[in-house]
Amino acid sequence: MRFLTAVALAAVMLWVPVDGVAQMRNPLTGLSRAGHVVYVQWHDQITRVSEQSFTQEVERAFELGLLRTGITVDEGFGEYGNYLECDGQVFSHSEDNGNRAAYSYEVSYREIVTVGGGSQFATTWFTSTLGIVGIDNLSGTDLGEWCAERFELEWRRANN
């Protein structure tokens, strides 16, 4: 009896449509406009590089890189509620007397999604990297360019 029930259930399931079950949309497909924000978390023990100038370098390089893609770049969180976020965490490498910095960079696309009866921001695409660099080679421009280049690569893949 159990065997017949299992066979009948399997036969019925063959006829049930599953069109939307395994479909994943690429959030960058068709994207033509986005806001952009930059966040930098800075370790106070880094004194040979200015946090303020580093952050300004990130912001400038990120925005210029995004403009190169051809999308319309809004300030802040964007007119339509979607935005690209470039995050950098920079810490003094404790084993090297402050001569090196450890870093974590992430670029993400965040958009408003509907969940249940409400809506909220959600990260729908991101990529990240980790590394260690000599403190004299620590560059906000490198971080901003890295974020913009990673986004541009994925955006072009999604739209070509």
N, C-alpha and C positions, 0 to 999 in steps of 0.2 A: 504494500500500500504506500509506504514512504517513497519507494522508487517511482511509482506512477505519479505521485504528487510532485516530486522533483522534476520529472520529465515534463509534466504539464506546465509547471511554473517556468521552466526553461523555454518551452515552446511559446508561451505567452510573451515572455521577455524579448523574444526575437522580433515581435511585431510592435514593440513599444519604441517610438521614435526618440532618439537621443541627440538631436541636432545641436543643442547648446551645451551639452555636458562637458566636452573636452576642448571647446574652442577658447583660445586665449587671444585677447586683442593686444596689439602692441600700442602702448599709450603714446608713442611718439609718431605714429602714423597719422598723417594729415595735420600735424602740429604746425601752425604758422605764426603763433603769437604766444608769448609767455613772459611773465615777470621774472625777476632774478634777485636773489639775495645772497649775501656772503656772511658766514660766521667763522670766526677764528677763536679758538681756545688757546690761550698763551700761557706758558709756564713762567712764573715770575723769576726763575733763576736764569733765564736767558736775558743777558744784559748787553751783549755786543751788537744786538739787532733791535731796532725799535719796533714795538708791537704796532704802533699807529702807522708807521710807514709801511710795514709788512702788510697790514690789512688794506691800506690804500692801494698798494701794488696788486693785491689779489683782486680787489674790486675792479680796477681799471683793466687788467688783463682778461678777466672773465667777461666783462661787458664787451670789450673789443672782439674777443673770440666768438661770442654769440652773434654779434652783428655780422661777422664774416659769413655765417651760415645763411643769412638772408631772411631769417625769421624776424618778425617785429618784436623788439625787446622793450617791455614795459619796466618801469621802476618798481621796486618792492614786490608785492604779491600779485601784481598783474591785474589788469582790468577785468579779466574773466575768471579770476580766482585760481589760476594755475601758475606755477612758478618753478624755476630751476633754482636749486640751492647748492652752493659750493661751500663745503665745510672743511676746515683744516684744524687739526689739533697738533700743536707743536710743543714738544717737551725737551728739556735739557737731558742729555744722555748722561746719567749719573756716573758711569764707569770711566768717563774720559775728561774729568775736570772742566766740564762745560765747553769742550772743543767740538762736540758733535751734538746734533739735535735729532731726536726721533720724531717722526711725523706720521700722521694718518690723514689721508685726504679722501673725501667722498663727494661725488656729485650725484644729485637725485632730482627726479621730476616729481612734483607733488601736485595733486589736483583734488578737487572736491568730488567725493563719491557719496552715493546715497546708501545708507546702512539702516535697515529697519525703517523707521518713520522719519529719520533725520539725516543730516549730511555732515560730513567732516572731511578734513584734509587727510589724504593717505599718500604714502610713497608708492608710486606705481612703476618706477624704474630707478635703479641706482647702480653705481659701480664704485669701487674703492681701491685704495692701495696703501701700503705701509712701507716705511723705509727709514734709513739713517743717513744724514748728510753732515758734512763738516759745517760748523757754524758760520764760517766765512762764505759758504756757498748757499746758505739758506736764503731763498728768494720767494717773495710773495708773487712775483711775476710768474715763476715756475708753477706755483699752485694754481693761479688763475688760468693760465694757459692749459694746464693739465685738465682742469674741470671742463673748460670749453672744448678742448679737443676730444675728450671722451664722449661728451654729449654730441658733438658734431658727427663723429664716427657712427654712433648708434642712430642718430636722426637720419643720416644719409642712407643707412642700411634700410631703415623703415620706410623711406620715401622714394627710393629709386627702384 
